[in-house]
Every structure is written in C-alpha cells, then in structure tokens.
Amino acid sequence: MRRIKTDVAIIGGGAAGCYAALCLHKQGVAPLIICKGLVGKSGASLFAGNLVISGKLLGNTDEQARNTAEFLIKYHNQFLIDQRWARRCGEWIESVYYPELEEAGLYFRRDDSGNVVTSPGKIRSVAANMQGNSGVPFMDLRRKQIIRAGIPRLEETVVTALLRDAGGAVCGAFCLDVLSGEYLVVEAKAVIMATGYSDRLHKRSTGTREMSADGIAMAWRAGAALVNMEMQWWHTNDIAHPPSWQRMQVYPNPMLGSEKSARMVNSAGEEFFNQQQDDPLAFGPYTVQLKALAKQVHAGKARYDGGYFAGFDNCDAEEVDRYTTYGKIYRQLGLEFPKTLVETAVTSHYRQGGIDVDTATMRSTVPGLYVAGGAGGHSNGLIALATFDGKVVADGIVADFAGLISKPPGEIEIEIERRRLDGLRATSGTGPAPVIVKETLRDIMWDKVGVEKDKGGLDAALEELSHIRSHLLPDMRLSNGGLRANYEWLDAIDVVNMVDVCELIVQSSLERKESRGPFFRTDFPDTDNREWLVANVLSKSGNGIKFQRRPYELPYLEPGFERKANMEVAW
Amino acid sequence: MAVTATILSPASRQGQIERADTLVQRNALLTPGDTITVRIKRSAGAGAEGREQEFAVPYQKWMRVLDALNWIAENDATDLAYRWFCGSKMCGTCAVRMNGREVLACWEAVEPQMTIEPLRNLPVVRDLVVDRSPYENKVASLEPWLRRPGDYAGFPEPLSHKQMKNASKALDCISCMCCYSACPVIRLGGLTDFAGPAPLVQLGQTALDPRNDPQRIAASLERTGIFNCVSCYKCEEVCPAGIPIVSQIIEPLKAKAAALVPAMAHHAFAVRAIVAARGRVDPGALVLRVQGWRALLRLRRIVRLLVRGKISPLRTVLAIKTAAAAPARRILGRGPS
C-alpha cells in the first residue's frame, strides 16, 4: 500500500480546499489536495452564477454595503450565523478577495468602454466572464493556480476514513484511487475537511455526482460535533425534465446590465414570483421564492416536483444574452427564447449546517481536524465565504503548526479500513445493487424529509433508514469485482456515508421544534426566536446522539420579533 | 420557421449554427413511451478487447444521453463505467462519441438509435472512461497563466471587453476534450508536435488577454506546433460550448505566433509571399522556399511530383504569374518574408 506524507491533507478541491492549499503553500506549509472528483471540476463551487459585491467596492454606497451584510445574516442564514465572522468575511472580500482573483487573471466582465458590469439594485453583483457561468472560469483559474504552484493533487481519489493516532487526534486519511482501485494512506499533521455542502441526499439534489456527504460522515465517526444539520436550502426553479438537469437553474438573481430578471408562473398561468418586485433585498431570493412557491402548492397551483414554470418572457433575448448564459437551456431544448417558459421544480441545494467549528481558526472539536467551506456548520452559500474559510483555516493551521506533531496513524485502524473496503467490493448478497440503495434512500429523503416536514414523516423516515441499514446495506450485490473505475464499488462506499448522514439530518430535524427560513415544520409553523435562535449542536454520546442548544450573539442585527408564523417572515 | 429564427438570433453561438437549426427537430424526434436502442462499446481498459452491448431504454421527456446512461446503470448494467460530475455543461467530464460524433452526454438529446463510444485520441481506462492526463499534461506544459509585464494596478484594473473579445470566448471552454477527440491532426499521433485544439483554447484564455506579457506568450506559443492546424473546423463543429475555436482562437493565436515568433510561421509566410507574387500557390516554389535547395536532392520525390503534375519546374523558374496576381498582391501586400 502506497504511503504519502504531507504537512496538511486537504479533502476536497472546490473553492475552499483550493484556496486553503494556495494560502498554506504561500506560508511554507506543504499541502496535498485529495479530491473525489477533479480539482475545480466537481463540487458546488462550479455552479457560482455571479459574485456578490461586498463593502464599498465598485462604487457601492454605504447602504448597499449594509444591505449585503443584512442579506447574508438574514436571508442567507436566518440569523444562525456568527455575525462577527460575517463581518470579518465582508471586510476581507472587499480588501483581498477581488484583487487576489483579478491579479491571478480572473476576468471580471467589462463592457466595451472598460466598466465592470454589475447588476442593479440594493445588492449588486458581478460576473466572471458570463453571468450563470462564473464558477467555471473561477474554478478553472484555481485549478491552474494549484498546478502552477506545484501543489500535489490526488484526483478521482476518495477518502474513505480519517485516521487517528493513539491519542485520538486526526493524523491522516485512508484513500481509494477510483480509476486504478489502489489504496493509499496519507499521513498528515493536520487534515482539512473541505467537502462542501451540496450533498446528493434527496431525489432531486444540486450536488455533483460524487457528493455523498462523506466529509460529514467521516468527521462524525472521528468524534466531531455537528450543527444545524436540519437547515437545508432549496433551489426553487431548477429544470424539471430531464432528470440529469435537476441542478440546472433558471437563475432568479438580478441580471447584469438589466433592470429585469426571471419570473415564475403557476399552473394557472399566474405570475407568483418576480425577483425584482417580490424580493425585499433583491439578490439571492431563495427562501423568499420557496415561501412563495409553498403558497402555490397549498393552493393546488404547483407541486414541489413540477407543474410550474420559469423564464424570461418579460425580457428581450438580447438583454439576457448580453452578459448571461441563461438562454442556453431553452435553446438546447429547442424552445423559443425568451418567449417560452420552462417547467421547473424544487431541488435540494446547500445545507446550512455541517461540522461545528471555531470560526477564528476553523478547528473542529477533534484535534487535528480542521474545516473549510460548506462542510462547516457556520454559514451557508456564496463562493466568497467558502474562499474566506480557506484563508482562515490556513492561518489557523500555521498558528498551530509548531504544536502539530506528526504521529503515525494506528496500523490496526488502517487494516480495519482495508478489510472493510475489500469486503464491500466482494459484496455478493442477493439484494439490490448499491446504486439502487442510493436511489431508495434519496426517494425516502424526498418524500419524508422534503420541503415540508412533520414528526410523523420524520419518524417514518427514521424507520425506513433503519431498514436500509439492517437489511439492504449488508445484502448489496455488486456485479463486477474489478478494481479499475469500479463506480459500483464507489456507490457501495458512498451509500454507507449517506445512510449515516441522512439519519443525523432527520434526528436534527426532529429536534428543531420551529420553522425557520427554508426549514418548514408543518407541526411547528412559527419561527421561534425565544427558544430556537440557537445552534442545534449534536455530538456523539455512547451509541446515541446528544443535542445541545448554543445561543448566537447578535451584535449587529436582530430579528426584531419573538415569535411569528414562518410564512409571514420575509426571510 | 419562427423558432429557428430565434435560435439563430445574433447572440447565438456561431460555431453551432450548423447544428442549432436542427435542434427543434432533434428534440421532437421521440416522445415519452418510445424505446431507444443504445449500443455501448465497452472494454476493460487499455489493450483489452472491446465488446458491444445493446440496451433498450424507455424515453423520458427531453432525455439527454447522460439520462440514458444513468438509466442503464440503474437498471441493466450497474457496473457501466462512465464519468460525469455536474450534469449541466459546466464540468466537461461526460463527453463521449455518439453515432460517430463527439457530444457532451449531459447536453445532447438522445437519438432513437445510438452507438456510444469513448472519446478518441486518449487511452481508455474502462468502458467510456478515458485517461485525461495526456491532455492535462499538454495544457500544463503550455503554462497558460497570466503574467503581467508590470505590476498589477489594483481592482478594477484598466481593461475593456473589446480587448477581451477573443479571450472571453476561450473562457467558455470546459475542457471536455470533444475537439481533442475530433481533431484529425491529433489523430496522427506523434507525427506532428501539434498541441491540439483544446490546449490551444486553454492557452488562448491568457495568450489572447491583453494583460499578458508578450515574451511569456511567445515562449508558450513555441511549444504549440500551432501551424500544424489544417483549419478543418472539426473542433468548432463539435464544441458543445459553441466556441469559434478556429476563427476566434487558433487564427488569432497564429497571428500572434507569426508576430512574436516569426520562425514558426516560415511556411505560412512562404505561401503568402508566393500567392502575392504569382496569384496562385506554386508547390515547387513553396518546397524550395521552405526546404531550400536541399529539396532538389530528393530526386525520387521530385520525379513522383512531376509524374503527378504537382510541380512544374518551368513555371517555378520563370515565376509565371496568373491574372490573379495583381488582386492577390493588393489583398495580401508583400507581407513579411
């Protein structure tokens, strides 16, 4: 078995992982990126449509700067965020993020006279080359920065377990090279979990193929506390057909260089959401949209899986095409653009929750294990925030570095993991293939842990998950025992993580007895700031789960009410 | 045909016009309930013998090639190896050949009868999964990064979209390697040092960016073998991102190479000078200019070319002009030689 030693192992090659690697490298600490997909080509960072302007950049007024902060705290995180961290993040975006990206070569879209093109409104944004496609050149640039710096990458390599030393500190990772089928052991002084927040746990999920909540599952097994795992975000207007386009979004955000934007129409042909009119802060109206849709669903004029429509029939083709890629969906389907609307549906998107971290250093509750980006439970969304985490975690590790001593992982742990994976590959049960178990699980999550939840459904979900664990997992059947590019084997590895994390999500959803933002409990329809403006922290306790509530400090913004029906709350 | 007219609106992608006008028809070929026949070329990897396996797949609304592969992997062949990550034309990892042309599986509509094979010009790992590393290594060897000759001016630096017109097109590249698979010059293997269309588009992202240092661009261009491109437009034809690869990337890069590293363009300059002087290509003169008088030592070749009427020594020696010489000179000028 090949062994690789490095200072820091970074699991994940998205915005957070890449920037952590670049920052560590710059400070003389050797990183190694282990990526289940391809660095810069997998994970949620790729989907960044545009980039929000923070602070007073590009002529932002004081009010626009304040709006951005308010948006982040209220609409993006429903107050479940460390506001001081948010402020540090905003300042960094203004002073470091944009110059760093442009200096490295990112093309912030200009017009022919050389002005950076922005969207109008209370919160403005810019695009890397084209709106709707900003994540592509952004992440391609990161990929090239990593290559240029000579930072080593293990790509299409899945980490299957965190390894710990005799004292319980995380000191490495057990990996499988998916293309060759070889095992590798990476030994490191510290491990950064940067696996993102867009896991494919629901029938409709925005996450890329490889995202199966591995980071959360492995951190949990290593003893890390998690937080707010129930806080799931949804895309409200992703393409309904075909299934492979479930993450392709009719972006609702303000358009660059135009006063107009996409609108949504119910099955009766009535408009029920127009971003420029119906969104108080007019930026990323995800929760606002979801609430508008829920009202249509209750009125029988839409379903969460389709039966409503979105598009740009209120715009001219030229004004959409000038700076955005939004027309591509319609044209590729042979639909008349922009006249035709397309059927859309809800898709599970980001998870606000994740691994509990100290936002000053990005340490988890387990020694040696750090977090960056969406895998953390401290915030939600925005490629800029994930990038900021990359900087903070690098600084955190550099500060801790003298105290991080390289201790070898336990040989017994390595042997146990090798046998577990061998066993999964040789699985010759009589049950379904791993991919079928995955789909069964995603159906359960969609049906019972979807947009609207209640205790009955969540309890039933727990029962079905437990059935998967006891009956399906031990009886999976692989049709091919080969080593090369054996995605069936990978599915078998993934689905174990998925079951574990789904269970934690359901448990956390049962624990939070209120509705908040995109978290709808029909049996607890009110947003309850007196009891639940808290972090819903879960940690291992014996064989069970222990929940604790940790209040958030509110130094800058407060919700201004104690209790109110969630549907009546703007955010 | 109002629909077609909309599709071909000014902002539509030039490179896709040929195929764009059939989009409506292609999306309407099938209706839910139809069965499509999918034949997949499978193999255990490099050097292993391939086999073709056939599947019957129920058509779903607006089904893409990737949906068909997913259906097969969930129902008939759970061990089918194929690569994809995003399913939305961003990651560029799901390209395959469908009925003899390169397509992005997540983007292309299914057809009633489909034969699906892995991309060409790259080693096969298993089934439809190819080894991307030959392409990745070429891209890295061109060092396609931005290096300013001076200091960075701070955000936002002076730059206009006019200056970025071609580079901006190159930034649409998702590294799917469709063009790399379709390129007939890459197909020749080691016979040329041509980097290939996709690596050139990747280089174009920064080499056609006015912020970049010309000296660095020159050094990168020297490693591209760019004048081996035969401008056959195969790359443009298959590009799912609709990038005008020849007209807006390779041609501007060739012009840069000619200006920055004239020796690379020796052959192109010779053709230009001969056409400007004589109004036609004179193969004999071209060979003499490019290879020098040593070309005369290759007697067997000369005889072969003479027999086939490819060269005419008399015409070459007397520098006979055609009637097109005057207009050609007017258009091309004498040009650098």
Contacts between the chains, C-beta under 8 A, distances in Angstrom:
chain1	res1	chain2	res2	distance
A	37	B	85	5.0
A	37	B	91	7.6
A	37	B	93	7.9
A	38	B	85	7.3
A	38	B	91	7.4
A	38	B	93	6.7
A	38	B	132	7.7
A	41	B	85	6.2
A	41	B	86	7.9
A	41	B	91	4.4
A	41	B	92	6.9
A	41	B	93	6.1
A	41	B	175	7.5
A	42	B	85	4.2
A	42	B	86	7.4
A	42	B	91	6.3
A	42	B	93	7.9
A	46	B	85	7.9
A	46	B	86	5.9
A	46	B	90	4.9
A	46	B	91	6.1
A	47	B	86	7.5
A	47	B	88	7.7
A	47	B	90	6.9
A	57	B	155	7.4
A	58	B	156	7.0
A	98	B	155	4.6
A	98	B	156	7.9
A	99	B	152	7.5
A	99	B	154	6.2
A	99	B	155	4.4
A	102	B	152	7.4
A	102	B	155	5.1
A	102	B	156	6.9
A	102	B	157	6.3
A	103	B	152	4.4
A	104	B	146	7.0
A	105	B	145	6.5
A	105	B	146	3.3
A	105	B	206	6.2
A	105	B	209	7.2
A	105	B	211	7.6
A	107	B	159	7.8
A	107	B	164	6.1
A	107	B	167	7.0
A	107	B	168	6.8
A	107	B	171	6.2
A	107	B	209	7.4
A	108	B	155	8.0
A	108	B	156	6.3
A	109	B	161	7.1
A	110	B	159	5.6
A	110	B	160	5.3
A	110	B	161	4.6
A	110	B	164	6.8
A	111	B	160	7.3
A	111	B	161	5.7
A	112	B	160	5.8
A	112	B	161	5.2
A	112	B	162	4.8
A	113	B	160	6.2
A	114	B	158	6.3
A	114	B	159	6.2
A	114	B	160	3.8
A	114	B	161	7.9
A	116	B	156	4.9
A	128	B	171	7.9
A	129	B	168	5.8
A	129	B	171	4.4
A	129	B	172	7.4
A	130	B	171	7.9
A	130	B	172	7.2
A	133	B	90	7.2
A	133	B	172	7.3
A	135	B	90	6.8
A	136	B	90	5.4
A	136	B	171	7.8
A	136	B	172	7.8
A	136	B	174	6.1
A	137	B	171	4.7
A	137	B	205	7.8
A	140	B	173	8.0
A	140	B	175	7.5
A	140	B	205	8.0
A	144	B	144	6.6
A	144	B	145	5.7
A	145	B	145	7.7
A	147	B	140	5.3
A	148	B	143	7.4
A	148	B	145	5.4
A	179	B	125	5.4
A	179	B	129	7.3
A	179	B	131	7.8
A	208	B	85	4.2
A	208	B	86	5.1
A	208	B	87	7.7
A	208	B	91	6.9
A	209	B	84	5.6
A	209	B	85	5.1
A	209	B	86	7.8
A	209	B	87	7.4
A	210	B	85	6.4
A	241	B	60	7.0
A	241	B	61	4.2
A	241	B	62	4.7
A	242	B	60	6.0
A	242	B	61	6.6
A	242	B	62	4.6
A	242	B	63	5.1
A	242	B	64	5.3
A	242	B	67	4.8
A	243	B	60	7.1
A	243	B	67	5.7
A	243	B	70	7.1
A	244	B	64	5.2
A	244	B	66	4.5
A	244	B	67	4.9
A	244	B	70	6.6
A	244	B	87	4.3
A	244	B	106	5.4
A	245	B	62	7.8
A	245	B	64	7.3
A	245	B	87	6.6
A	245	B	88	6.4
A	245	B	106	7.6
A	246	B	87	7.4
A	247	B	86	7.1
A	247	B	87	6.2
A	247	B	88	5.7
A	248	B	87	7.6
A	248	B	88	4.4
A	317	B	6	7.0
A	317	B	9	5.3
A	317	B	11	6.8
A	318	B	9	7.4
A	318	B	10	7.1
A	318	B	11	6.3
A	321	B	9	7.4
A	321	B	11	3.4
A	322	B	11	7.3
A	327	B	11	7.4
A	328	B	89	7.3
A	331	B	7	5.5
A	331	B	12	7.0
A	331	B	20	7.2
A	331	B	23	6.9
A	332	B	23	6.9
A	332	B	107	6.4
A	333	B	23	7.9
A	333	B	27	5.7
A	333	B	62	5.8
A	334	B	3	7.2
A	334	B	7	7.7
A	334	B	23	4.4
A	334	B	24	3.9
A	334	B	25	7.7
A	334	B	26	7.1
A	334	B	27	3.9
A	334	B	28	6.9
A	336	B	2	7.1
A	336	B	3	5.0
A	336	B	6	5.0
A	337	B	6	5.9
A	337	B	7	7.6
A	337	B	9	7.9
A	339	B	6	7.4
A	433	B	78	3.9
A	434	B	78	7.7
A	435	B	73	6.3
A	435	B	74	5.5
A	435	B	78	5.6
A	436	B	74	6.7
A	436	B	78	7.8
A	439	B	74	6.6
A	478	B	78	7.7
A	478	B	79	7.5
A	479	B	77	7.7
A	479	B	78	5.4
A	479	B	79	4.9
A	480	B	78	8.0
A	480	B	79	3.6
A	482	B	44	7.2
A	482	B	79	7.8
A	482	B	126	7.7
A	484	B	44	7.1
A	484	B	45	5.5
A	484	B	81	7.7
A	484	B	125	6.1
A	484	B	126	4.8
A	485	B	45	8.0
A	485	B	81	4.3
A	485	B	125	5.0
A	485	B	126	4.2
A	485	B	127	7.3
A	485	B	129	4.8
A	486	B	79	7.2
A	486	B	81	7.4
A	487	B	73	7.8
A	487	B	79	7.8
A	487	B	80	8.0
A	487	B	81	5.9
A	487	B	82	7.9
A	488	B	78	5.4
A	488	B	79	4.9
